[in-house]
Amino acid sequence: MLTQKEIIKLIREDGKITSSEIIKKYSVSRQYINVLISELIKNDIIVKIGSTKNSFYVLKKDAGKYLLKE
């Protein structure tokens, strides 16, 4: 089963990740992904960049370089 640690690992490997990419890789529901991601955001580990279909998640420490591009 997918865990928060695995989501963090994926983000570290790729620099950023979308919910859709996680769903494809692990075949889990969007609702389950949202629960894990919401908890990571609440704990200031990751941040969401963008909104709706164009959103992705990055580690909080790396968010600055993505925010500057927008």
GUNUKOL-983298 format. One record per residue: residue number from 0; residue in one letter; x, y, z negated of N, C-alpha, C in turn. Coordinates in nm, 2 decimals, m for minus. Last residue first. Layout:
N
[atom NUM; "A"; [X; Y; Z]; [X; Y; Z]; [X; Y; Z]]
...
This chain:
70
[atom 69; "E"; [0.65; 3.08; 1.24]; [0.51; 3.11; 1.27]; [0.49; 3.26; 1.30]]
[atom 68; "K"; [0.91; 3.05; 1.15]; [0.88; 3.03; 1.29]; [0.74; 3.07; 1.33]]
[atom 67; "L"; [0.90; 3.08; 0.88]; [0.96; 3.19; 0.95]; [0.93; 3.17; 1.10]]
[atom 66; "L"; [0.80; 2.84; 0.79]; [0.71; 2.96; 0.78]; [0.77; 3.07; 0.86]]
[atom 65; "Y"; [1.01; 2.67; 0.83]; [0.89; 2.65; 0.91]; [0.80; 2.77; 0.91]]
[atom 64; "K"; [1.19; 2.76; 0.64]; [1.23; 2.75; 0.78]; [1.12; 2.73; 0.87]]
[atom 63; "G"; [1.04; 2.73; 0.39]; [1.08; 2.86; 0.45]; [1.12; 2.86; 0.59]]
[atom 62; "A"; [1.01; 2.46; 0.33]; [0.90; 2.53; 0.38]; [0.94; 2.66; 0.45]]
[atom 61; "D"; [1.19; 2.30; 0.19]; [1.22; 2.33; 0.33]; [1.11; 2.42; 0.40]]
[atom 60; "K"; [1.10; 2.26; m0.06]; [1.23; 2.33; m0.05]; [1.26; 2.36; 0.10]]
[atom 59; "K"; [0.86; 2.12; m0.02]; [0.85; 2.26; m0.06]; [0.99; 2.33; m0.03]]
[atom 58; "L"; [0.85; 1.92; 0.28]; [0.90; 1.94; 0.14]; [0.90; 2.09; 0.11]]
[atom 57; "V"; [0.56; 1.95; 0.48]; [0.70; 1.96; 0.46]; [0.73; 1.96; 0.31]]
[atom 56; "Y"; [0.30; 1.87; 0.70]; [0.35; 1.88; 0.57]; [0.50; 1.87; 0.57]]
[atom 55; "F"; [0.08; 2.04; 0.93]; [0.17; 1.94; 0.90]; [0.22; 1.97; 0.76]]
[atom 54; "S"; [m0.19; 2.14; 1.15]; [m0.12; 2.14; 1.02]; [m0.03; 2.02; 1.01]]
[atom 53; "N"; [m0.36; 2.15; 1.37]; [m0.21; 2.19; 1.39]; [m0.14; 2.18; 1.26]]
[atom 52; "K"; [m0.62; 2.10; 1.29]; [m0.55; 2.00; 1.38]; [m0.40; 2.03; 1.39]]
[atom 51; "T"; [m0.61; 2.30; 1.00]; [m0.68; 2.20; 1.08]; [m0.59; 2.11; 1.17]]
[atom 50; "S"; [m0.31; 2.50; 0.98]; [m0.45; 2.46; 0.94]; [m0.51; 2.37; 1.04]]
[atom 49; "G"; [0.02; 2.55; 0.84]; [m0.09; 2.56; 0.94]; [m0.22; 2.52; 0.89]]
[atom 48; "I"; [0.16; 2.34; 0.61]; [0.19; 2.45; 0.71]; [0.08; 2.44; 0.82]]
[atom 47; "K"; [0.16; 2.25; 0.28]; [0.09; 2.24; 0.41]; [0.12; 2.36; 0.49]]
[atom 46; "V"; [0.43; 2.11; 0.09]; [0.34; 2.22; 0.12]; [0.28; 2.19; 0.26]]
[atom 45; "I"; [0.53; 1.91; m0.19]; [0.52; 1.94; m0.05]; [0.43; 2.06; m0.03]]
[atom 44; "I"; [0.55; 1.95; m0.47]; [0.65; 1.87; m0.40]; [0.65; 1.90; m0.25]]
[atom 43; "D"; [0.36; 2.06; m0.65]; [0.46; 2.14; m0.59]; [0.58; 2.07; m0.52]]
[atom 42; "N"; [0.15; 1.91; m0.73]; [0.27; 1.90; m0.81]; [0.39; 1.98; m0.75]]
[atom 41; "K"; [m0.04; 1.96; m0.52]; [m0.07; 2.01; m0.66]; [0.06; 2.01; m0.75]]
[atom 40; "I"; [0.09; 1.82; m0.32]; [0.08; 1.96; m0.31]; [0.06; 2.02; m0.45]]
[atom 39; "L"; [0.05; 1.56; m0.42]; [0.18; 1.61; m0.39]; [0.19; 1.76; m0.38]]
[atom 38; "E"; [m0.23; 1.55; m0.42]; [m0.16; 1.54; m0.55]; [m0.01; 1.59; m0.53]]
[atom 37; "S"; [m0.29; 1.57; m0.15]; [m0.34; 1.67; m0.24]; [m0.26; 1.67; m0.37]]
[atom 36; "I"; [m0.17; 1.33; m0.06]; [m0.12; 1.45; m0.02]; [m0.16; 1.57; m0.11]]
[atom 35; "L"; [m0.35; 1.13; m0.17]; [m0.20; 1.13; m0.20]; [m0.14; 1.27; m0.17]]
[atom 34; "V"; [m0.60; 1.22; m0.06]; [m0.58; 1.21; m0.21]; [m0.43; 1.21; m0.24]]
[atom 33; "N"; [m0.55; 1.20; 0.21]; [m0.58; 1.33; 0.15]; [m0.56; 1.33; 0.00]]
[atom 32; "I"; [m0.51; 0.92; 0.24]; [m0.40; 1.01; 0.27]; [m0.42; 1.14; 0.20]]
[atom 31; "Y"; [m0.78; 0.84; 0.19]; [m0.67; 0.80; 0.10]; [m0.55; 0.89; 0.12]]
[atom 30; "Q"; [m0.91; 0.97; 0.41]; [m0.95; 1.00; 0.27]; [m0.84; 0.96; 0.17]]
[atom 29; "R"; [m0.81; 0.83; 0.63]; [m0.78; 0.97; 0.61]; [m0.81; 1.02; 0.47]]
[atom 28; "S"; [m0.69; 0.50; 0.55]; [m0.79; 0.60; 0.58]; [m0.75; 0.74; 0.55]]
[atom 27; "V"; [m0.41; 0.34; 0.72]; [m0.49; 0.37; 0.60]; [m0.59; 0.48; 0.63]]
[atom 26; "S"; [m0.20; 0.25; 0.88]; [m0.33; 0.21; 0.90]; [m0.42; 0.22; 0.77]]
[atom 25; "Y"; [0.06; 0.35; 0.89]; [0.02; 0.27; 0.78]; [m0.12; 0.21; 0.78]]
[atom 24; "K"; [0.09; 0.50; 1.13]; [0.20; 0.42; 1.08]; [0.15; 0.32; 0.97]]
[atom 23; "K"; [m0.15; 0.64; 1.15]; [m0.10; 0.55; 1.26]; [0.00; 0.45; 1.21]]
[atom 22; "I"; [m0.14; 0.80; 0.92]; [m0.25; 0.70; 0.94]; [m0.21; 0.60; 1.04]]
[atom 21; "I"; [0.08; 0.96; 0.96]; [0.08; 0.86; 0.85]; [m0.02; 0.76; 0.87]]
[atom 20; "E"; [0.00; 1.10; 1.18]; [0.12; 1.02; 1.19]; [0.12; 0.92; 1.08]]
[atom 19; "S"; [m0.22; 1.24; 1.07]; [m0.24; 1.15; 1.18]; [m0.12; 1.05; 1.19]]
[atom 18; "S"; [m0.10; 1.42; 0.89]; [m0.18; 1.31; 0.84]; [m0.20; 1.20; 0.95]]
[atom 17; "T"; [0.25; 1.48; 0.99]; [0.10; 1.51; 1.00]; [0.03; 1.39; 0.93]]
[atom 16; "I"; [0.56; 1.60; 0.87]; [0.47; 1.49; 0.91]; [0.33; 1.54; 0.91]]
[atom 15; "K"; [0.91; 1.68; 0.88]; [0.77; 1.72; 0.87]; [0.69; 1.60; 0.91]]
[atom 14; "G"; [1.16; 1.55; 0.87]; [1.15; 1.70; 0.84]; [1.01; 1.75; 0.82]]
[atom 13; "D"; [1.19; 1.28; 0.89]; [1.15; 1.35; 1.01]; [1.14; 1.50; 0.99]]
[atom 12; "E"; [1.28; 1.20; 0.63]; [1.34; 1.14; 0.75]; [1.31; 1.23; 0.88]]
[atom 11; "R"; [1.12; 1.34; 0.45]; [1.27; 1.36; 0.45]; [1.33; 1.31; 0.58]]
[atom 10; "I"; [0.87; 1.23; 0.52]; [0.90; 1.38; 0.54]; [1.05; 1.40; 0.54]]
[atom 9; "L"; [0.91; 0.97; 0.43]; [0.88; 1.00; 0.57]; [0.91; 1.14; 0.61]]
[atom 8; "K"; [0.95; 1.01; 0.16]; [1.05; 0.95; 0.24]; [1.03; 0.98; 0.39]]
[atom 7; "I"; [0.69; 1.11; 0.09]; [0.81; 1.19; 0.07]; [0.93; 1.14; 0.16]]
[atom 6; "I"; [0.55; 0.87; 0.14]; [0.52; 1.00; 0.21]; [0.64; 1.09; 0.21]]
[atom 5; "E"; [0.66; 0.71; m0.05]; [0.68; 0.67; 0.09]; [0.65; 0.79; 0.18]]
[atom 4; "K"; [0.57; 0.83; m0.29]; [0.71; 0.82; m0.26]; [0.74; 0.79; m0.11]]
[atom 3; "Q"; [0.30; 0.78; m0.27]; [0.35; 0.92; m0.26]; [0.50; 0.92; m0.23]]
[atom 2; "T"; [0.24; 0.48; m0.08]; [0.25; 0.56; m0.20]; [0.30; 0.70; m0.17]]
[atom 1; "L"; [0.05; 0.22; 0.07]; [0.12; 0.35; 0.09]; [0.12; 0.42; m0.05]]
[atom 0; "M"; [0.08; m0.12; 0.00]; [0.00; 0.00; 0.00]; [0.09; 0.13; 0.00]]
